[in-house]
Amino acid sequence: MKKLIAALTLMLAFSINANAQDKKELTASEKGKKDAVELTQFLGLSATQSDDFYRLFELKHKTLEDKTLTAERKAELNRVIEAKIRASLDGVQMEKLDKNPDLLKKLLN
């Protein structure tokens, strides 16, 4: 009986471990949506602003998937994304975002 319980426990442990490794990578669209939702929830953005940021972040993630992207190009992309974020938000929203550097860094990288 002990051997049967031990065998079932091992089988269960290995099946859980195998399922944990099957996590799929998020697509650029899913990553963009996640970033836009985080920004929208943090700043309380309108639906239109949220959609605009979704498209911006989706484009960012699609661009970052390019394996031939150089470090200079990535730096330029980050600069452009930050400029678009700053241009889209009003002063109060941008001040609030600047006070959360972790979120800003996550949105830019």
C-alpha positions in Angstrom: 0.0 0.0 0.0 2.8 2.4 0.9 4.4 1.7 -2.5 1.2 2.5 -4.3 0.8 5.8 -2.5 4.4 6.7 -3.1 4.0 5.9 -6.8 0.9 8.0 -7.1 2.5 10.9 -5.3 5.5 10.8 -7.7 3.3 10.6 -10.7 1.3 13.6 -9.5 4.5 15.5 -8.8 5.9 14.9 -12.2 2.6 15.8 -14.0 2.4 19.1 -12.1 6.0 19.9 -13.0 5.4 19.1 -16.6 2.3 21.4 -16.7 4.3 24.2 -15.1 6.8 24.1 -18.0 4.0 24.4 -20.6 3.4 28.1 -20.0 3.0 29.8 -23.3 4.7 33.0 -24.2 2.4 36.0 -24.5 1.9 37.5 -27.9 2.7 41.1 -28.7 -1.0 41.9 -28.7 -1.5 40.3 -25.3 1.5 42.1 -23.9 0.3 45.4 -25.3 -3.1 44.9 -23.8 -1.6 44.1 -20.4 0.5 47.3 -20.5 -2.4 49.4 -21.5 -4.6 48.0 -18.8 -2.0 48.6 -16.1 -1.6 52.2 -17.3 -5.3 52.7 -17.5 -6.0 51.4 -14.1 -3.2 53.4 -12.5 -4.2 56.7 -14.1 -7.9 56.2 -14.7 -7.7 56.8 -18.4 -10.7 57.0 -20.8 -11.6 54.2 -23.1 -10.2 56.2 -26.1 -6.9 56.8 -24.4 -6.7 53.2 -23.3 -7.2 52.0 -27.0 -4.5 54.5 -28.1 -2.0 53.2 -25.6 -3.0 49.6 -26.5 -2.0 50.2 -30.1 1.2 52.0 -29.0 2.3 49.2 -26.7 1.3 46.5 -29.2 3.6 48.1 -31.8 6.3 48.4 -29.2 6.2 44.7 -28.4 6.0 43.7 -32.1 9.1 45.8 -32.8 11.0 44.3 -29.8 10.3 40.8 -31.1 12.7 41.5 -34.0 15.9 39.6 -33.2 18.0 41.8 -35.4 17.1 45.0 -33.4 20.3 46.8 -32.3 20.8 48.4 -28.9 20.7 51.9 -30.5 17.4 51.1 -32.2 16.0 49.8 -28.9 17.1 53.0 -27.1 15.5 55.1 -29.9 12.3 53.1 -29.6 12.2 53.7 -25.8 12.8 57.4 -26.4 9.9 57.6 -28.9 7.5 55.6 -26.7 8.3 57.9 -23.7 7.7 61.0 -25.9 4.4 59.6 -27.1 3.3 58.8 -23.5 4.3 62.3 -22.3 2.5 63.9 -25.2 -0.7 61.9 -24.6 -1.1 62.6 -20.9 -1.9 65.8 -19.2 0.3 67.3 -16.5 -1.4 65.7 -13.5 -1.4 62.3 -15.1 2.2 62.5 -16.1 3.2 63.7 -12.6 1.4 60.7 -11.1 3.2 58.4 -13.5 6.6 60.0 -12.8 6.0 59.2 -9.1 5.8 55.5 -10.0 9.1 54.9 -11.8 8.7 51.1 -11.7 5.6 51.3 -13.9 7.1 53.8 -16.2 10.2 51.7 -16.6 8.1 48.6 -17.3 6.1 50.5 -20.0 9.3 51.7 -21.7 11.1 48.3 -21.7 
